[in-house]
Amino acid sequence: MSDWYKKSFGDDYLLVYKHRDMQGAYNEVKGMIEWLKLDQGAEVLDLCCGMGRHSMALTDFGYKVTGIDLSGVLLKEAVRLDTQQKVQWIQGDMRDVQINQQFDAVVNLFTSFGYFEEDAENEKVLHEIYRLLKPSGQGQFIIDFLNPEFVERNLVPFSKRKEGSSTIEETRKIEDGFVRKTIVVSEPGAEDRSYLEQVKLYHQEAFLTMLDRVGLEVLHVYGAYDASPYDKTESKRMIFVGRRKG
């Protein structure tokens, strides 16, 4: 499972997550900018930008955006969608971002955290967010993570759906402190294609401890993009909003 993301974020990812649309991203970004209160022209880094839905929505609100992702396939799709070339797209690992610029804000969205087996590897991502933010409380961050409590109570073990001629089966389980998903894509006349995804289930207290340890101060924890407060039982998301301390 250690490098599952290198295989999973390829061509079939675009098929499996086809239902995530630009309008949804636009609405989420609208909520985010009310929390951050950034000036027009502020520089924002979308860490793990995927196919760039949120990056492009951020540019529509007047920000200068850089999108970083490890997946060449997803970045290629982002470049294709970015017809006006508004975003700077960079391929890279979220644990070791090869740029020295500091940003007004760093956003890490749609549970793009907890991919690695070791806590120390996941914490490297938070160190990078700290490094990439402007100092002295100027740099702000949003980390949009799943709510482990909700996942544990409401996990759907199996689902199946059609996407054109393809059938997508998803099997989910919780084991060893991770939520793990197996995705099987089937097409007539072709061999099945199988992928694994996993996210480490960091509960609120553990997450807050990690953030504090790297120098990130949490100002708000929301349960959704409508700014509803985080509720351990009911919230589907756990969205941390804060700033760099030092």
C-alpha positions in Angstrom: 0.0 0.0 0.0 3.0 2.4 0.5 2.9 4.0 -3.0 -0.8 3.3 -3.8 -1.3 7.0 -4.9 1.2 6.7 -7.8 -1.1 4.1 -9.5 -4.5 5.4 -8.3 -4.3 9.0 -9.5 -4.2 8.1 -13.2 -6.6 8.0 -16.1 -9.2 5.9 -14.3 -9.3 8.5 -11.5 -10.8 10.9 -14.0 -13.5 8.3 -14.6 -14.2 7.3 -11.0 -14.4 10.9 -9.8 -16.1 12.3 -12.9 -19.1 13.5 -10.7 -16.9 16.2 -9.0 -17.7 19.2 -11.1 -16.5 22.8 -11.4 -19.7 24.3 -10.0 -19.2 22.3 -6.7 -15.6 23.6 -6.5 -16.8 27.2 -7.2 -19.3 27.0 -4.3 -16.6 25.5 -1.9 -14.1 28.2 -2.9 -16.8 30.9 -2.2 -17.0 29.6 1.3 -13.3 29.4 1.7 -12.6 33.0 0.7 -15.0 34.3 3.3 -12.9 32.5 5.9 -9.5 33.7 4.6 -10.5 37.3 3.8 -7.6 37.7 1.3 -6.9 40.8 -0.7 -7.4 40.7 -4.5 -4.2 39.5 -6.1 -3.2 37.4 -3.0 -1.0 34.4 -3.8 -2.5 31.1 -3.1 -1.0 27.6 -3.2 -3.4 24.6 -3.9 -1.4 21.7 -2.5 -2.5 18.5 -4.1 -4.6 20.3 -6.7 -5.6 17.2 -8.7 -7.3 18.2 -12.0 -7.4 21.8 -10.7 -11.1 22.5 -10.1 -10.4 24.5 -7.0 -7.3 26.2 -8.4 -9.3 27.6 -11.3 -12.2 28.6 -9.2 -9.7 30.6 -7.0 -8.5 32.5 -10.0 -12.1 33.5 -10.8 -12.1 35.3 -7.4 -9.1 37.3 -8.3 -6.2 35.4 -6.7 -2.9 34.4 -8.2 -2.8 30.6 -7.9 -0.2 27.9 -8.0 -1.3 24.3 -8.2 0.9 21.4 -7.2 0.3 17.7 -7.6 2.3 14.5 -8.0 0.1 13.0 -10.7 1.2 13.9 -14.3 -2.2 12.6 -15.6 -4.2 14.9 -13.3 -2.0 17.9 -14.1 -2.3 17.3 -17.8 -6.1 17.4 -17.3 -5.7 20.6 -15.3 -3.7 22.2 -18.1 -6.3 21.1 -20.6 -9.1 22.7 -18.6 -7.2 25.9 -17.9 -7.7 27.3 -21.4 -6.7 30.8 -20.4 -3.5 29.6 -18.6 -4.4 31.4 -15.4 -2.8 28.9 -13.0 0.9 28.0 -12.6 0.9 24.2 -12.6 3.8 22.4 -10.9 4.4 18.6 -10.5 5.8 17.7 -7.1 5.5 15.7 -3.9 3.5 17.4 -1.1 6.2 16.3 1.4 9.0 18.1 -0.4 7.7 21.0 -2.5 10.5 22.2 -4.7 9.7 26.0 -4.6 10.9 28.6 -2.2 8.1 31.2 -2.6 6.0 32.0 0.4 2.2 32.4 -0.1 -0.6 34.3 1.5 -2.6 31.1 1.8 -2.1 27.3 1.3 -5.1 25.1 0.8 -5.2 21.3 1.0 -8.6 20.1 0.0 -10.8 17.0 -0.4 -8.9 14.8 2.1 -5.5 15.1 0.3 -3.8 14.3 3.6 -3.0 11.1 5.5 -1.9 9.1 2.5 1.3 7.8 4.1 1.8 4.8 6.5 4.1 6.7 8.9 3.0 9.7 11.0 6.3 11.3 10.4 5.7 11.2 6.6 2.3 12.8 7.0 3.7 15.4 9.3 6.2 16.4 6.7 3.3 17.8 4.7 2.3 20.1 7.6 6.0 21.2 7.9 5.8 22.1 4.2 2.6 24.1 4.6 4.3 26.0 7.5 7.4 26.7 5.3 5.4 27.8 2.3 3.3 30.3 4.3 4.3 33.9 4.9 5.5 34.4 8.5 4.2 36.2 11.5 0.5 35.3 11.1 0.3 36.7 7.6 0.0 33.2 5.9 -3.2 31.4 6.3 -4.1 27.8 5.6 -7.2 25.5 5.1 -6.9 21.8 5.5 -10.1 20.0 4.5 -10.1 16.5 5.9 -12.7 13.8 6.4 -14.3 13.5 9.8 -13.0 10.1 11.1 -15.9 9.8 13.6 -18.5 10.2 10.8 -16.6 7.8 8.6 -16.4 5.1 11.3 -20.2 5.4 12.0 -21.4 5.7 8.4 -19.0 3.7 6.2 -20.7 2.2 3.2 -18.9 -1.2 2.7 -19.8 -1.7 -0.9 -21.2 0.4 -3.8 -21.6 -0.2 -7.5 -22.5 2.2 -10.3 -22.2 2.7 -14.1 -20.2 5.4 -15.8 -20.9 5.1 -19.6 -19.9 1.5 -20.6 -17.8 1.1 -17.4 -18.9 -0.4 -14.1 -17.3 0.9 -11.0 -17.3 -1.2 -7.8 -16.0 0.3 -4.6 -15.3 -1.8 -1.4 -14.5 0.1 1.8 -13.2 -1.0 5.2 -11.5 0.4 8.3 -8.4 -1.5 9.5 -5.1 -0.6 11.2 -6.2 3.0 11.8 -6.9 3.6 8.1 -10.0 3.8 5.9 -9.1 1.7 2.8 -11.0 1.5 -0.5 -10.6 -0.9 -3.3 -11.9 0.3 -6.7 -12.5 -2.1 -9.6 -13.3 -0.7 -13.0 -14.8 -3.2 -15.5 -15.5 -2.7 -19.2 -16.9 -5.2 -21.7 -14.2 -7.2 -23.4 -11.4 -5.9 -21.2 -9.6 -7.1 -18.1 -10.8 -5.5 -14.8 -8.6 -2.7 -13.5 -8.1 -2.5 -9.7 -6.9 0.3 -7.5 -6.3 0.9 -3.8 -6.8 4.1 -1.8 -6.1 4.7 1.9 -6.3 7.6 4.4 -5.0 7.5 7.9 -7.9 8.3 10.3 -6.5 11.3 12.4 -9.1 12.3 14.9 -9.4 16.0 15.9 -7.2 15.9 18.9 -4.3 14.2 17.1 -4.6 16.5 14.2 -4.6 19.6 16.4 -1.5 18.3 18.2 0.4 17.8 14.9 -0.6 21.2 13.6 0.5 22.9 16.8 3.8 20.9 16.8 4.8 22.3 13.3 3.8 25.9 14.2 0.3 26.1 12.7 -2.4 27.8 14.8 -6.0 26.7 14.3 -8.6 29.5 14.5 -11.7 27.6 13.4 -12.8 24.0 12.8 -15.8 23.7 10.4 -17.9 20.7 9.6 -18.8 21.8 6.1 -18.2 24.6 3.6 -21.4 26.3 4.8 -19.3 27.3 7.9 -21.3 25.1 10.3 -19.2 24.3 13.3 -17.5 20.9 13.5 -19.7 18.3 15.2 -17.8 15.1 16.0 -20.9 12.9 15.4 -22.8 14.7 12.5 -20.2 16.6 10.4 -19.0 14.9 7.2 -15.9 17.1 7.0 -13.3 18.4 9.5 -12.0 21.6 8.0 -9.1 23.4 9.8 -8.7 27.1 9.2 -5.7 28.9 10.7 -2.4 30.7 10.3 1.3 30.3 10.6 2.4 31.2 14.1 6.0 32.2 13.6 
